Amino acid sequence: MVRNVYTFDFDPEQIALLMKRLPETAEHVHYDLHAFADTLERMARTDE
C-alpha cells in the first residue's frame, strides 16, 4: 500500500528561502487573526 507518491523533488534553496520568511509571515498571520477576532467581538456587541 502506498499513501503518498511525490512526483517532484524538493528544492533545498527554495525551502530555505521559505523558512527564512516564516517568522515574518507568522507575525502577519498573528496580527490578522487578532484583528479578525476584534472585529467579531465588535460585531457581537452591536447585535445586543
N, C-alpha and C positions, 0 to 999 in steps of 0.2 A: 504494500500500500504506500502510495506517495501522496503526501499532503501538499507540498509546495515544490514547484519546479521553476526556478528562476532562469529565464532565457536571456539574461543580461548579466554583465559583471558590474560590480560597484566600482566607481571611480574614487580612489582614496583622496585625491586632491579635492574633488567636489564635496565629499563627505567632510573633510577638514574645514572647508570654507563654510559649510552649513553649521558645523559645530561651533565655529568661531562666532557666527552670528546668532547663535541660540540664546545667549543671555539677554541681548538686546530685544530679540523677538519675544522672549518670555516676559520681559518688563512691559512691553507694549500690550501683550495679552492680559497681564495682570491689571494694568491701568484700565483697559477697555472693559474687562469684566466688572471691575468696581464701578465704573461709570454706568454700565448697564444695570447693575444692582441698585444703584442710587436712583436711576430713572424709574425702575419698577417700584421702589419704595415711594417715590413722589406720586406716581400714578395711583398706588393703593391708597394713599392719604386723601387724594382728591375725590376718590369714589365714595368716601364715607359721608 
